[in-house]
Structure formats: structure tokens, C-alpha cells
Amino acid sequence: MSRTIGTLALSPTANVRWAPPTPSKGNEMTPIRTLLALSALAICHVATAADTKPLEITAVTQVGPLFPQYTKVDIPILRDELQAKSGGKIKVKLASYPEMNVGGPEVLRLLRSGQIDIGAVTLATASGDVPLLDGFDLPGLNNSIPQARKVADALAPFADEKLRRLGVKLIATYTYTPQMLFCNRPVTGLGSLKGLKVRVAGPALGALVESFGGQPVSLAFGEVYTALERKTVDCAITGVGSGNSAKWTEVSSSLYTRIISGATAGYLVNLSWWTKLDPSLRTMINDSLMKVQEAQWKLADEATQDGVDCNVGNAAKCKIHALATHPMTAVKSNPADDATVKAALTDRILPDWVKRCGPDCGDIFNRVVTPVTGVAYKK
């Protein structure tokens, strides 16, 4: 079978033959010109195909696929809306930690190595390399989500500067619901922690537990359920909503409802990947993450009391999280706890953090955090 383009006969089995065209004035077509025209068309086709190939983004965000931070924010905004608004220019492969069989530290390593493009981790995850990050959530510092947001906004530029040294960039902040205490035994307050093993995330929470005579234990989030169930730990501190999503209510009986600490997290990107992006695509992704940031902070504020209500079995007010099948007993704070927490913050937790972080962290804290919280580092 042969094909004829103009008068150029092409056959897969026969030699190419050229049948001289009948020239017309001003429209002479030579064999060379014909081949050049065909080549130009082929090049244009290849270039067009390359230009329309979407940017594929690999993102690993939340601790669990059922977390509202994932189902109500990341999936609809970061994945679906970003892809739709890009008009086919961006494709997002989004996964939660369990779907990738990783924890927070692994997500950070994957991000630094460039194996993923976007990762969301609690800032405490990277505090070993960047101690400044612990300053966002010093135990006893923030007593509400709005205040935690102000502290995050104040510290974010300084955190980003230090994170860049790890090859990542902080684009947006958010928070899980505030840290509260889940125990598999009856407690009356933080004073009940004396002699108990308490799972914590980070050295600052460990210092607070020690202030009440408890023994801090470091465990990955995914290991806590089993530890509470087997009673290898007595209590665990996490976000009131995070504990609900991880079904800690099945293995815990007491919920201490005082906000112990925040749980500020961040959406980070691989710095090399970010700087090499087409500017228009980078702007599109940045705008999406800014929208995610606002949605996450709003969700956290709404979800805090909801998490308490759901965990203690208050069906009428449980709207966001899952209603516990094994309702917990709510334990409220008391003046003695409040006084001990405040003393621990100013006398030990804050000075210990500055010691780990360096004197410039104390200066930064007093400059941007003290006006928001009224808490000052005393040199």
C-alpha cells in the first residue's frame, strides 16, 4: 500500500519515486521544500504534545485517610479543585500517610530527597533539625485556635528561612485540633500523671509531663492505639480530633479537656522542584495552598469542641468527627493544673527551648510572639 502526499509517492515496500510536478508560476515546489515542510509539521506536533503534558505532582499529607483535614480540605481543594482550575495543566497524585506506609519523619525525608513534591507534617516532626519549630506549640502557650494562628503567622517567615537549609520550603501552615490527654484509666487532672507513662510528640511536651511527675514516651502516632490497648503506655497526648479519627476512644476511658498544646503543621515543598516550576504553575499551586491554609484553620476552630463532644458521646453536638462507640469521661481543668502549666512554661519549657534553639530564638520569640501571647522569655 502506498500513500501520496501531493505528488510524493511513499510506499513501505517500494523505492521512493519522485514524480516531477507541473510547476505553476509563483508556486514551484521542489522535493527539498516538500520534505522541509513535512519535517516542520512533525516538529510542531511534538512540541505541542510536550507543551500539553500536565505537571504531575506527588503529595503526601495527612496522618489518616479518614481525617477531616484530608477528606474535607486536601481532597476537594488541593487535589480536585487545583486540577480542575489548571485546565489540564496539573495532575495531583494525593495520598495519606497509611496509603504510602510512611510516618511524619519519612514524609520529611521523601520531601527532602525529591521523591515527593508536597508534604504536610506537624512542625514538631522537623524540630530536631530546626528547633525553632517547637516555638509554635510550646505547651501552655496557646489557649485557643485563633491565638495559635497568630503565633503561626508571626513565626512562619523565620521558620521558612531555616527550613530552606534542609532543601524544603514552608508554603502554608495549619493545625490539627489542640492537644489533649487521652488515658486508659481514670484521672482527675494533670496531677494524676505522677508515675504514669505518657506518649508525647517532642521534647517540650515531655518537659511538661515531667513537671507533673510523669514519664514521657516517644511513639509514632500509628503505634499509640496498640500501646494504649496493651497498656504499655497509660496516657497519650494528641489532637482531640486526631485521637477520634484514630479511634483512641476504643482504648481510652478519660479525656482531659484542657488545651495542653497546639498541633501546628505545615505544607512543605521540595525547594529545588519549587524554584524550577513554570511561574504560572507555581502561582496556581501557591494560591491553592493558601486556600487550603484558610480552610484548615477554620476547620480546626470548628472541630475542637466537636472533637470533645464526639469523644464523650454527645450525639447532638457531634457533627464533624465520628461519634464514639465507647464514650469517654470528660475531665476538666482545675486551678492547680493551670498554675503548674504556667510555671512549667515560663520556668522550664521556654528556657529549655531557647537553650536548644539558640539565643536568636529567644529574641525572635520576644519580638513577634510576646505581643500576641503576653508570655516573654526572660534572659
Buried (B, 14 or more C-beta within 10 A) or exposed (E): EEEEEEBBBEEEEEEEEEEEBEEEEEEEBEEEEBEEEEEEEEEEEEEEEEEEEBBEBBBBBBBBBBBBBBBBBBBEBBBEBBBEEBEEBBBBEBBBBBEBEBBBEBBBEBBBEEBBBBBBBBBBBBBBEBBBBBBBBBBBBBBEBEBBBBBBEBBBEBBBEBBEEBBBBBBBBBBBBBBBBBBBEEBEBBEBBEEBBBBBBBBBBBBBBBBBEBBBBEBBBBBBBEBBBEEEBBBBBBBBBBBBBBBBBEBBBBBBBBBBBBBBBBBBBBBEBBEEBEEEBBEBBBEBBEBBBBBBBBBBBBBBBBBBBBBBBBEEEBEBBBBBEEBBBBBEBBEEBBEBBEEBBBEBBBBBBBEBBEEEBBEBBBEBBEEBBEBBBEE
